C-alpha cells in the first residue's frame, strides 16, 4: 500500500472536528451489537430453522446483486441497459441493503473514480487509512462526503430512482422489517428469520460492500495499472459477488465485467449476461481484448524495468546488457503493435462514417486486429520468461 501522504496542518483540525452523523453511527453500532449478541443467543437457546437460513441466503444475495449489478454496474457506470422490471427489483432490494439512495450512492462513486486516492476529494480515499475508507467516511460529516448530484443528470431522469429518493425511509422500513418478518411468518419461524435474514444479513451486506472501498485498495495485485491503489483480489471477489477484481475495474470502469477471465468468480457478470438471453438486459459493454492486453503488457514492462534497475552491481555487465536489449526489443515491438492497432481503429472509424459497418466482421481489419491480439499474447509469454530470468 502506498505510504499515506502528509496531511496539511490546516486540514487536520477540520477533519478531527467533523461532526458525527448520528443516524449512521447508531445504525452501524446497533446492527453490530444485535448481530454479535442476539443472533448467537437465539441460535444457542432456540436454534435457527433451515428456512431461516434459506431466507438469509436469498436476501443477502438479492441485496448484494442489487448493489453490484444495479447501483454499481448499471447506474453508476452505465455498463449495460436493463428492463424496467429489473430496475424496479434492483431499487427495492438496493433500498433493503440500506446503503443510501441510488442517487447518493452513484454520485459518490462517480466522484471516487474521478478523484481516486485524492485525500480531499475522494469520498472514501484509501489514502486516509482502512477505518476511514471502510466506514469512517460515513459516520462523520467530512467535506469530501457532501452530496452533490450535479454528476448524475442521467439518473435524476429515471422515474424509478426518483421515486426511491423521495420515499427512501418508508422503503427501508418496509424492506428491512416487513419482508423478513413476513417471510418468517410464512415459513413458521418469525424471529429466527428476522435475526438471520434481517439483522445478520444487513451487517454482512454492509461490510462485504465496504471491503471494496477499503481492503480492495490495500490487499491484492495490480496487473493492469499501478496509477491508483485499486487491487485485484479473488478472496474479496467471492465475498462481494465479483467486485474484488478492482484493479481491472478502475482502469476499465465501463466494462460490465469485473472478472474479465472466464474462470474468475464474478456472479454479477454471469447474472447480467444470463438476463440478456431473456431480454432483461441489453447493450452490454465490453473492453476490446487488445486494450486489456495492452494494459497487461504495459505493467509487465514497468516491472521488468524496475527489476533491471535493481539488479545487483555484481551482476555480469554482458548479461545485464543482453537483458536490457531484449526488454528494449520487446518494448519496440509492443509500441509498433499499439501504433498499428491505432491505425486499424482509425481506418475502421472512417469506414463506419461511410456507412459500411455491416461489412466489418468480414473485413480484413478484423483479421488484422486478431493477429495483433495473438502477437500480444505471445509477447506476454516471452516477457514472463524474461522476468523469471531477471529474478
C-alpha positions as CSV (number, residue, x, y, z in Angstrom):
1,X,0.0,0.0,0.0
2,X,1.4,3.4,-0.9
3,X,2.5,5.5,2.1
4,X,-0.1,7.9,3.5
5,X,0.6,11.4,2.4
6,X,1.3,14.1,4.9
7,X,-1.9,15.9,5.9
8,X,-1.6,19.7,5.8
9,X,-1.8,21.0,9.3
10,X,-4.7,23.3,8.2
11,X,-6.8,20.3,7.3
12,X,-6.1,18.1,10.3
13,X,-8.1,20.0,12.8
14,X,-11.1,20.3,10.5
15,X,-11.1,16.5,9.9
16,X,-10.9,15.9,13.7
17,X,-13.8,18.2,14.4
18,X,-16.0,16.8,11.7
19,X,-19.4,16.3,13.5
20,X,-20.8,12.8,13.9
21,X,-23.7,11.6,11.7
22,X,-25.7,10.1,14.5
23,X,-28.2,8.2,12.3
24,X,-25.4,6.3,10.6
25,X,-23.4,5.9,13.8
26,X,-26.4,4.3,15.6
27,X,-27.3,2.2,12.6
28,X,-23.8,0.6,12.3
29,X,-23.5,0.3,16.1
30,X,-26.9,-1.3,16.8
31,X,-26.7,-3.8,13.9
32,X,-23.3,-4.9,15.0
33,X,-24.4,-5.3,18.7
34,X,-27.5,-7.2,17.7
35,X,-25.6,-9.5,15.3
36,X,-22.9,-10.1,17.9
37,X,-25.3,-10.8,20.8
38,X,-28.9,-11.6,19.8
39,X,-28.1,-13.8,16.9
40,X,-25.8,-16.2,18.8
41,X,-28.1,-16.1,21.9
42,X,-31.1,-17.1,19.8
43,X,-29.2,-19.7,17.9
44,X,-28.0,-21.4,21.2
45,X,-31.3,-21.2,23.0
46,X,-33.9,-21.7,20.3
47,X,-32.0,-22.7,17.2
48,X,-32.5,-21.5,13.6
49,X,-34.7,-23.4,11.2
50,X,-33.5,-24.3,7.7
51,X,-36.0,-22.0,6.2
52,X,-34.5,-19.0,8.2
53,X,-31.0,-19.8,6.7
54,X,-32.5,-20.1,3.2
55,X,-34.1,-16.7,3.6
56,X,-30.8,-15.3,4.9
57,X,-29.0,-16.5,1.8
58,X,-31.7,-15.3,-0.6
59,X,-32.0,-11.8,0.9
60,X,-28.2,-11.4,1.2
61,X,-27.8,-12.4,-2.5
62,X,-30.6,-10.1,-3.5
63,X,-29.1,-7.2,-1.6
64,X,-25.6,-7.7,-2.9
65,X,-26.7,-8.2,-6.5
66,X,-28.8,-5.1,-6.4
67,X,-25.7,-3.2,-5.3
68,X,-23.2,-4.8,-7.7
69,X,-25.4,-5.3,-10.8
70,X,-27.8,-2.4,-10.0
71,X,-26.2,0.5,-8.1
72,X,-22.7,-0.1,-9.4
73,X,-22.6,-1.5,-12.9
74,X,-26.0,-0.4,-14.2
75,X,-26.4,3.0,-12.7
76,X,-23.0,4.3,-11.6
77,X,-21.2,3.2,-14.7
78,X,-23.9,2.5,-17.3
79,X,-22.2,-0.6,-18.5
80,X,-25.5,-2.1,-19.8
81,X,-29.2,-1.3,-20.1
82,X,-31.9,-3.1,-18.2
83,X,-35.7,-3.6,-18.5
84,X,-37.8,-1.6,-16.1
85,X,-38.9,-4.7,-14.2
86,X,-35.3,-5.5,-13.4
87,X,-34.5,-1.9,-12.4
88,X,-37.5,-2.0,-10.1
89,X,-36.2,-5.1,-8.3
90,X,-32.7,-3.5,-8.0
91,X,-34.3,-0.4,-6.5
92,X,-36.3,-2.4,-3.9
93,X,-33.5,-4.7,-2.8
94,X,-31.0,-1.9,-3.1
95,X,-33.1,0.0,-0.6
96,X,-33.1,-3.1,1.6
97,X,-29.3,-3.1,1.5
98,X,-29.5,0.3,3.3
99,X,-26.6,2.0,1.6
100,X,-28.4,5.2,0.7
101,X,-30.4,6.0,-2.4
102,X,-29.1,5.2,-5.8
103,X,-28.7,8.9,-6.5
104,X,-26.4,9.4,-3.4
105,X,-24.5,6.1,-3.9
106,X,-23.8,6.6,-7.6
107,X,-22.9,10.3,-7.2
108,X,-20.3,9.5,-4.6
109,X,-19.0,6.5,-6.6
110,X,-18.5,8.6,-9.7
111,X,-16.6,11.2,-7.6
112,X,-14.5,8.3,-6.2
113,X,-13.5,7.2,-9.7
114,X,-12.8,10.8,-10.8
115,X,-10.6,11.6,-7.8
116,X,-9.5,8.2,-6.7
117,X,-6.9,8.4,-3.9
118,X,-7.2,12.1,-3.6
119,X,-7.1,12.9,0.1
120,X,-9.6,15.7,-0.1
121,X,-11.9,14.9,-3.0
122,X,-12.2,11.1,-3.0
123,X,-15.2,10.4,-0.6
124,X,-13.6,7.2,0.7
125,X,-10.0,7.6,-0.1
126,X,-7.8,4.7,0.9
127,X,-5.0,7.2,1.5
128,X,-6.8,8.2,4.7
129,X,-6.5,4.7,6.2
130,X,-8.5,1.5,6.5
131,X,-11.0,2.8,9.0
132,X,-11.9,5.9,7.0
133,X,-12.3,4.2,3.7
134,X,-14.2,1.3,5.2
135,X,-16.8,3.0,7.4
136,X,-15.4,6.2,8.9
137,X,-16.3,8.4,6.0
138,X,-20.0,7.6,6.6
139,X,-20.1,8.4,10.3
140,X,-18.8,12.0,10.2
141,X,-19.7,15.0,8.0
142,X,-16.5,15.2,6.0
143,X,-16.4,17.8,3.2
144,X,-15.5,15.0,0.7
145,X,-18.7,13.2,1.5
146,X,-21.1,16.1,1.0
147,X,-23.9,15.2,-1.5
148,X,-23.7,16.8,-4.9
149,X,-26.0,15.4,-7.6
150,X,-24.6,17.5,-10.4
151,X,-22.8,14.5,-11.8
152,X,-25.9,12.3,-12.2
153,X,-28.2,14.1,-14.6
154,X,-29.0,10.8,-16.3
155,X,-30.1,9.1,-13.1
156,X,-32.2,12.1,-12.0
157,X,-34.4,11.5,-15.1
158,X,-35.1,7.9,-14.0
159,X,-38.6,7.8,-12.5
160,X,-37.9,4.6,-10.5
161,X,-34.8,6.2,-8.9
162,X,-36.6,9.5,-8.3
163,X,-39.4,7.5,-6.5
164,X,-36.8,5.8,-4.3
165,X,-35.2,9.1,-3.4
166,X,-38.5,10.6,-2.4
167,X,-39.7,7.6,-0.4
168,X,-36.4,6.1,0.8
169,X,-37.3,5.9,4.5
170,X,-40.6,4.0,4.0
171,X,-38.9,1.7,1.6
172,X,-36.1,1.0,4.0
173,X,-38.6,0.2,6.8
174,X,-40.8,-2.0,4.7
175,X,-38.0,-4.0,3.2
176,X,-35.8,-4.4,6.3
177,X,-38.7,-5.1,8.8
178,X,-41.7,-6.1,6.7
179,X,-40.0,-8.5,4.3
180,X,-38.0,-10.6,6.8
181,X,-41.0,-10.7,9.3
182,X,-43.5,-11.6,6.6
183,X,-41.2,-14.3,5.1
184,X,-40.5,-15.7,8.5
185,X,-44.2,-15.8,9.3
186,X,-44.9,-17.7,6.1
187,X,-42.1,-20.1,6.9
188,X,-43.1,-20.6,10.5
189,X,-40.0,-19.0,12.1
190,X,-40.7,-15.3,12.6
191,X,-37.9,-14.3,15.0
192,X,-35.3,-16.7,13.5
193,X,-35.9,-15.3,10.1
194,X,-35.8,-11.7,11.3
195,X,-32.5,-12.2,13.2
196,X,-30.8,-14.0,10.3
197,X,-32.4,-12.5,7.2
198,X,-32.9,-9.1,8.8
199,X,-30.1,-8.3,11.3
200,X,-27.2,-10.6,10.3
201,X,-27.9,-10.2,6.6
202,X,-27.8,-6.4,6.9
203,X,-24.5,-6.4,8.8
204,X,-22.8,-8.7,6.3
205,X,-24.2,-6.9,3.3
206,X,-22.8,-3.7,4.6
207,X,-19.3,-4.8,5.4
208,X,-18.9,-7.0,2.3
209,X,-19.6,-3.9,0.2
210,X,-17.4,-1.7,2.4
211,X,-14.5,-4.1,1.8
212,X,-14.3,-2.9,-1.8
213,X,-13.7,0.7,-0.6
214,X,-11.1,-0.4,2.0
215,X,-9.4,-3.8,1.5
216,X,-9.7,-3.8,-2.3
217,X,-7.5,-0.7,-2.3
218,X,-4.9,-2.3,0.1
219,X,-4.7,-6.0,-0.4
220,X,-4.1,-7.8,-3.7
221,X,-2.3,-7.4,-7.0
222,X,-2.2,-4.7,-9.7
223,X,-1.9,-6.4,-13.0
224,X,-3.4,-3.7,-15.1
225,X,-2.3,-0.4,-13.6
226,X,-0.3,1.0,-10.7
227,X,-1.5,4.5,-11.1
228,X,-4.0,4.1,-8.2
229,X,-4.4,1.8,-5.2
230,X,-7.1,-0.5,-6.5
231,X,-6.2,-4.2,-6.3
232,X,-7.4,-7.4,-7.8
233,X,-8.2,-9.9,-5.0
234,X,-10.0,-13.2,-5.7
235,X,-10.9,-13.7,-2.0
236,X,-12.8,-10.4,-1.9
237,X,-14.4,-11.3,-5.2
238,X,-16.0,-14.3,-3.5
239,X,-17.3,-12.2,-0.7
240,X,-18.6,-9.3,-2.9
241,X,-20.2,-11.3,-5.8
242,X,-17.4,-10.5,-8.2
243,X,-16.4,-6.9,-7.2
244,X,-13.0,-8.0,-5.9
245,X,-11.2,-7.6,-9.3
246,X,-10.9,-3.9,-8.5
247,X,-7.7,-3.1,-10.4
248,X,-9.3,-4.1,-13.7
249,X,-12.4,-2.2,-12.8
250,X,-10.6,1.1,-12.1
251,X,-8.9,1.1,-15.5
252,X,-11.9,-0.3,-17.4
253,X,-14.8,1.0,-15.4
254,X,-17.3,0.9,-18.3
255,X,-17.0,-2.9,-18.8
256,X,-19.9,-4.8,-17.4
257,X,-17.5,-7.4,-16.1
258,X,-15.0,-7.1,-13.2
259,X,-13.6,-10.6,-13.5
260,X,-12.7,-10.5,-17.2
261,X,-11.4,-14.0,-17.4
262,X,-13.9,-16.8,-17.8
263,X,-12.7,-18.6,-14.7
264,X,-12.7,-15.6,-12.4
265,X,-15.5,-15.6,-9.8
266,X,-17.9,-12.9,-10.9
267,X,-21.6,-14.0,-10.5
268,X,-22.7,-10.4,-11.2
269,X,-21.4,-10.6,-14.7
270,X,-23.0,-14.0,-15.2
271,X,-26.3,-12.6,-14.0
272,X,-26.1,-9.7,-16.3
273,X,-25.1,-11.9,-19.3
274,X,-27.8,-14.5,-18.5
275,X,-30.6,-12.0,-18.3
276,X,-29.6,-10.8,-21.8
277,X,-30.9,-14.1,-23.1
278,X,-34.4,-13.4,-21.9
279,X,-34.3,-9.7,-22.9
280,X,-34.0,-8.2,-19.4
281,X,-30.5,-6.7,-20.2
282,X,-29.0,-5.4,-23.4
283,X,-26.1,-3.5,-24.9
284,X,-23.5,-5.0,-22.6
285,X,-20.3,-3.0,-22.8
286,X,-17.0,-5.0,-23.1
287,X,-13.5,-3.6,-23.3
288,X,-11.7,-4.7,-26.5
289,X,-9.3,-7.6,-25.9
290,X,-6.4,-5.5,-27.4
291,X,-6.8,-2.8,-24.8
292,X,-6.8,-5.3,-22.0
293,X,-3.6,-7.0,-23.4
294,X,-2.0,-3.6,-23.8
295,X,-2.6,-2.7,-20.2
296,X,-1.2,-6.1,-19.0
297,X,1.9,-5.7,-21.2
298,X,2.5,-2.2,-20.1
299,X,2.5,-3.3,-16.5
300,X,4.9,-6.1,-17.3
301,X,7.3,-3.7,-19.0
302,X,7.1,-1.5,-15.9
303,X,8.0,-4.4,-13.6
304,X,10.8,-5.5,-16.0
305,X,12.4,-2.1,-15.9
306,X,12.2,-2.0,-12.1
307,X,13.9,-5.4,-11.9
308,X,16.6,-4.3,-14.3
309,X,17.2,-1.2,-12.3
310,X,17.5,-3.3,-9.1
311,X,19.9,-5.9,-10.4
312,X,22.9,-6.2,-8.1
313,X,26.1,-4.4,-9.1
314,X,28.0,-7.7,-9.1
315,X,25.9,-9.0,-12.0
316,X,27.9,-9.6,-15.2
317,X,27.8,-6.5,-17.4
318,X,27.3,-8.6,-20.5
319,X,24.3,-10.4,-19.0
320,X,22.7,-7.1,-17.9
321,X,23.3,-5.6,-21.4
322,X,21.7,-8.6,-23.0
323,X,18.7,-8.4,-20.8
324,X,18.3,-4.7,-21.4
325,X,18.5,-5.2,-25.2
326,X,15.8,-7.9,-25.1
327,X,13.5,-5.8,-23.0
328,X,14.1,-2.8,-25.3
329,X,13.3,-5.0,-28.4
330,X,10.1,-6.3,-26.8
331,X,9.1,-2.8,-25.9
332,X,9.7,-1.6,-29.5
333,X,7.6,-4.5,-30.8
334,X,4.9,-3.6,-28.3
335,X,4.8,0.1,-29.4
336,X,4.6,-1.0,-33.0
337,X,1.6,-3.2,-32.2
338,X,-0.1,-0.3,-30.4
339,X,0.6,2.0,-33.3
340,X,-0.8,-0.5,-35.8
341,X,-3.9,-1.0,-33.6
342,X,-4.5,2.7,-33.5
343,X,-4.1,2.9,-37.3
344,X,-6.6,0.0,-37.8
345,X,-9.0,1.6,-35.4
346,X,-8.8,4.9,-37.3
347,X,-9.5,3.1,-40.5
348,X,-12.5,1.3,-39.0
349,X,-13.9,4.6,-37.8
350,X,-13.6,6.0,-41.3
351,X,-15.3,3.0,-42.7
352,X,-18.1,3.4,-40.2
353,X,-18.6,7.0,-41.3
354,X,-19.0,5.7,-44.9
355,X,-21.9,3.5,-43.6
356,X,-20.2,0.2,-44.4
357,X,-20.1,-1.0,-40.8
358,X,-22.1,-4.1,-41.8
359,X,-19.1,-5.4,-43.6
360,X,-16.8,-5.0,-40.6
361,X,-17.0,-8.6,-39.3
362,X,-15.8,-9.9,-42.7
363,X,-13.3,-7.3,-43.5
364,X,-9.6,-7.6,-43.3
365,X,-9.5,-5.1,-40.4
366,X,-10.9,-7.7,-38.0
367,X,-8.4,-10.3,-39.1
368,X,-5.5,-7.8,-38.6
369,X,-6.8,-7.0,-35.1
370,X,-6.9,-10.7,-34.1
371,X,-3.4,-11.2,-35.4
372,X,-2.3,-8.2,-33.2
373,X,-4.0,-9.7,-30.2
374,X,-2.3,-13.0,-30.8
375,X,1.0,-11.3,-31.0
376,X,0.5,-9.6,-27.7
377,X,-0.4,-12.9,-26.0
378,X,2.8,-14.4,-27.3
379,X,4.8,-11.4,-26.2
380,X,3.3,-11.7,-22.7
381,X,4.6,-15.3,-22.5
382,X,8.1,-14.2,-23.6
383,X,8.1,-11.4,-21.0
384,X,7.1,-13.9,-18.3
385,X,10.1,-16.0,-19.2
386,X,12.3,-12.9,-19.3
387,X,11.1,-11.7,-15.9
388,X,11.9,-15.1,-14.4
389,X,15.4,-14.7,-15.7
390,X,15.6,-11.2,-14.1
391,X,14.5,-12.6,-10.7
